[in-house]
């Protein structure tokens, strides 16, 4: 009678837990199965009890990476590992799992216990967020990025030459490809060339092509990048690094839409849209006499300035989510994401290498992290705190609260203190923003921005 009573009490306790919970004996047969586990798997408790757990769950890690088996082997619990199970309808359900040893009153191991959380809604929300905050392959929800997303289709509709300025790693080629993919030239070639990577003689041949015999080793005709891009788009990366002589050649091409291959006496018409990019301030180079003024105005018909990552910190969580998804796919892993401490640390970092640097950080973390969440010790050494605590730039611990303070303060700065517009950008009510300004002790700008137009 006591045993039955104890069993009933155990069922009541387990059924009150919102996460799925089951226990197994040392033969891997299920000995307990709570109501949440029934709901998530679609399998009734009587049907699950006594069966091998692998038959009930048909999980992605059952064969080789069973978390419960690892816990029973090592004696160590596992927290926040991720996997997929197949429910009774054959649907694939993402779950997050934690495991521990099951011991009797004498401390003898008699099996294992595993809890699991259905991540289907979280994954759906993630997909909706990605759809909302991506444009082509560009990710961003900051006002700086959404403003660019708004004008890109209009830019793509025209055939005007575009100049994209931005530091290395800000995604200049991604924007150039987006312009091409949104244009009527999308079914024609997109051809990219890094102008800084080649000396003048090779760059001229690469851009305009050459005829057989034009120089030593030129045994046959070779089309240049402009010819290859005919009908489509050519992307001239790092245009600010080309020599004065090459600037003259390029100016003629932009003026006349004709190229003249090396060794040829004939000009060839090309129908190409030009998108140029540079990590330099081209206007400053022009004023200094290092870049031709006439070429500058030919190139800078439509102008885009890409923000550094530190100028759009609110995009960092979305970028991290996209990168985790990317490396899970590329490396065949199933990491859940980053811990709160890691997110806070990554939100604080200044990223001299911009998005490319963030991508390298996440890729290294994937090498070091075998499952679950990316933690602080998975980050590069320069981002790991020496004391095991995340330390801010002024020596104080960095927390999610500090991260929130950074985002709100920067939104206010961008909108010159206008609380209504800052709240709208952040996706919260103005009253919520006022409460946060008080609770987080955020120093507001001296003006409220109401005299400025929205």
N, C-alpha and C positions, 0 to 999 in steps of 0.2 A: 504493500500500500504506500509505503514511504517512497519507494522507487518511482511509482506512477506519479505521486504528488510532485516529486523533484523534477520529473520529466515534464510535467505540465507547467510547472513554474518556469522551467528553462524555455519552453516554447513561448510563454507569455512575454518573457524578457526579450527573446530574440525577435518576436513579431512586433515589438514596439520600436525596433530599430529601423530607420528609413533605408539603410543600405542592405543589400543582399548579404546574408551570412550563411555559411554552411560549415560543417565539420566533417572530418573523415577519420577512420581508424587507421591502423598501420597497414591494412590491406587495401587502402585507398577507396573504401566503400563509404558512402555518405551516411552519417549518423544523425545529422540535424540539418534542417533546411527551412529557413524562415519565410515569412509571408512575402517580404520584398524580393527574395530570391525567386519565389513562384512568379511574382509579377514580371520581373525582368526576363526570366527564361521562358515563361509561358508553360512551365512544367509544374504539375501539382506535387505537393510534398509526398503523398503516399507513393507516387510514381518514382520520385527521386531517391527516397530512402532505400538503402541497401545496394544501390547501384554504384559501379565505379564512377568517380567524378568525371573522368574523361568522356564517358558516354553521355552524361547529362549536359556538359558544357560545350564540348567540341570546340575548345578554345584554340586560338592561334599559337599558344605557348605550351600546349599540353605535351607535344611530342618531345621537344628538346629543352625548352626553357621554362619548365613548370616552376613557378615561384614557390608553391607549397612544397614541392619536392626539394627545392634548394634549402628552404627553411628547415625541413626535417633532417636534411643531410648536414647542414652547418650549425643548426641550433640558433641561427640569427633571423630575426623577423625581417620582412621586406615591406617597405612602405611606398605607396604610390607608383607601383609598376603599372604599365598599360598593356592591354591586350584586346582581342576581339573574341566574342563568343558567337555561336550560331543558335538562335532561338528555335522554338518548336515549328515556326513557320519557314525556317530556312533563312531568315534575315540576319545580316551581320551587324552585331551591336558592339560599339566601342565601350570598354569598361576600364576603370581604374581599380587596382586591387592592392590589398595589404594582407600579409600572412603572419601567423604566429604559431608557436607550439601549443599543443593541448596537453595538459598534465593533470594527473589525478591528485588526490589530497596528499599523497606521499611524495609528490614531485616527480613521479615516473611519467615519461612521455607516452601517451596513449594514442596520439594522432596529431592532427593539425586543424587549425581554423583559418578560414579565409573570408574576408569581407570584400565586397565589390560594389562599385557605383556605376550606374548607367550614365554614360557620357553622351548619349544620342542628342539630347537637347543642346548640350554645350557645343557639340560638333556642328549642329545645324546653325546655331548662333554664330559660330566661327565662320561658316560658309557665307552667311548673310553679311557679316562684317567685312569679309574679304571682297564680296561683290560690291558693297557700298563704298569701300575705301581703296579700290584698285581701279586703274585705268590702263587698259592693255596690260603690260607687266609692271606698271609703276604703282607703288603703294604709298598712300598718304591720306590722312584725314585733317591735317593742319590747314589753316586758312591759306597759307602760302601755296600748298599743293592743290587744294580744291580750286583755287583761283586759276591755276595753270590748267587743271582738268577742264575748266569751263571754256577756256579760249582755244584749246587744242583743236577741236573739230572745225572751228572757223579758220584757223591757220591752215589746216589740212585741205580745206576746200580750194584754197588759192594755189597758184604756182609760184608765189613770191619766194625769193631767197630768204632763208632764215639763219640768224646767228644765235647760237645757244652759248651763254657764258655760265661757268660754274666751276668750282674747285674739283680736283680729281676725286672720283668716287661718288659724285652726286647724281650720276645716271644720265649723262648727256646723250649717249648713244641710244638709251632706252626711249628718250623723248624723240630723237630723230626717227627711230623705227615706228613709234606711235604715229607721228605725223605722216609717214609713208603709208602705214597700214590703214589709216583713216581716209586717205586721199583716193582719187580716181586712178592713181598710178599703182594701187596696191597689188595688181596682178603682174606688174613689171618688176624688174630687179631692184633691190636695194643693195647698193655697193658702198662699202666703207673703206676708208684708208686713213692711216695715221700719218699726217704730214711731217711730224717731228721724228719719225722713225727712220727716214731715208735721206741720204745726201741728195743735193740738187739733181745730179745727173740721173740717178736712179728714180727720183720722184717724178721728173719730167717724163721719163719713159713709162713709168707706172700710170701716170695720169692720162697721157696723150697717146701712148703706144709708139711703136717704131716700125720702120720698114726694114726689110732684109738688107744687110750691108751698111746700115746707118752707123754702126760702130763695131768694134771687135766683138766676136761671138754673137752678133745679131744675124743668125743664119736664116731666119724666116720672119715674116711679118708677125707682129704681136699687137693685138688691140689693147688700148689703154682702158683705165677704169671708166672714163667718160663714155667710151663706146660701149663698154659692157653694161653701163647703166642706162643706155638709150631707152627712152620711154618711161623710165623709172626715176629713182632718186639716188644721188651720190652724196655721201656723208664725208665731209672733209674735217677730220678731227685734228685738233691742235693747229688750226690755221694760223695762229699768231706766231708760230715758229718758222714759217717759210721765209726764205731769203728774199731780198729786194728784187733780184732777177726773176725769181719764180712768181713774185707778186705781179710783175708786168705781164707774164704769160697768162696768169689766171685772170687778170683784169680783162684781157682781150677775149677770153673764152666767155666770161660773164656778159660782156658787152655785145658780142656778135653771135654767141651760141654756136661757135665753130671751133674745132680743134685742128691742129696740124701735127700729125705724128712726126717723130724724129726721122729725118732722112726723106721726108715727103715734100713735094712742092705744091701739093693740093690741100686745100682746107676741106674739112668734112663737117657737115651740119650735124648737130646733136640736139635731141629733145630731152633735156635732163633738168630735173629740179635739184637745186643745190641747197643742202643744209650744212652749215659750217658750225664748228664748236671750238672753244678755247678755254683754258683755265686761267688765262691772263685777262687783264683789263685792256681790251682792244682800243678803246677811246684814248686811254692814257698812252698806249704805244704810239697811236697816231699823232697825238700832241707832241710826243718826244721825237717825232720824225723816224720812228723805227717801223712804221707800217703806213703804207700809202693811203693818203686821205681819200683818193678817188675809189680805191678798192674797198676801203672801210665802208663807204656809203653804198657801194654795190652789194656788199655782203650783208650789211645791217639794215635790210629792208624791214624785216620782222624780227623783233628782238625778244629773247627769253632769258631771264636771269634765274638760275636754279639756286635755291637756298642750301646752305650747309646743313648737315644733320643737327648740329647743336642749335640751329635756328628754328627747328621744327621737332622739338623733343617729344611732343605728343604723338608723333608718328612711330616712335621707337617700339612701343608694345605691338603695334600692327605689323611692323617689319619683322620683329622677333617671331611672331606667330607664323608669318609667311615663310621665314627661313627655317623654322623647326619643321614645318610641313615639307619643305623642299628637301632637307637633309634626311628626314625620315624616309622619303621616297628613294633618294639616291643611295642611301647606305643600308636600306632594308631594316631600319630600326623602328621603334614605336615609342619614342620619348614623349612624355606628356607636355613638356614645355620647360619653363624656367621657374625657379623658386621666387618667392617675394623678395628675398634678399638680393638675388641676382638681378631681378628686374629693377630694384632700386639702384643698384650699382651701375647698371647699364644706362639708366635714365640720367645719371649724374655725369657720366663720362663725356668729354668734349669732342671726341671723334675727329682728330685731324685728318684721318683717312676716309671720313664720311661713311656712306652706306657700305662701301667695300670693306672698311675696317670692321664694321659690325658683323658683316657676313663672315669674315675670317674668324672673329671671336666665337661665333656660334658654331662654325665648322670645327674649330679646335675642341670646343666643349663636347661635340658629338663624338670625337675620337676618344675622349677620356670618360664619357658617361655611357654606361652600358644599358641603363634603363631608368624609368621613373622620371624624376625632375633633374634638370641641370642645376647644380649647386655651386656655391662660391669656389670650392676647390677645383672645379672643372674649368674655371676661367683662366686666361693667361696670367702669368706671375705678376705682371704690373697692375692687374686689376684685383688681385687677391689681397685682402687686408692682412697685415702681419699678425694681428692679434685674434683673428677669427671673427672680427667685427667689421662691418662695412663702415668706412670712415669717409666723411664728406670733405669737401675742399677746405673747410675751416676747422677740421679736426674733430667734428662732432659726428656721432653715428648717423648714417643715412638710413632712413626708414621709408615705408610706403607713404607715411605722412609727409616726410620731406619731399618725396617725389611729387606728391599732390600739390605741395606748396610751390614747387618749381613750375608745374604746368599752369596753375592758376595765375601766378605772378607774370609769366610770359604772355599769357592770353590778355591780361590787363595792359601790359606794356604795348602789345601790338595794336590794341584798340584805344590807346592813349587814355586809359582809365575809365572808359565807358563800360559800366557794369552790365548793362543790358546786352550789348553786343558780345562782350566776353562770355556771358552766360550762354548766349545763343550758340556761339562757336563750340563751347565745351559740352553742349547738349544737356544743360541742367537749367532749372528754374532760377530766376534772379534772386528769389528769396533764399534758395539753397546756397547760392554764391555768397550772399551777405553773411549767412551763418558761418560758412567756411572761412571767409575773410576774418571773422572775429575769432573763431576757435583755433585757426592756424596762425593767428597773429601776423597776417600778411600786410606788409606796408604797401598802401595803394599809391598810385601816382598822384601828384598834386592837382591835376586837372581831372574832370570826370568825362571828358571827351564828347559832351553833348553838343558842343558847337560845331563838331565835325559831321559831315554828311555820311550816312550809312553806305 
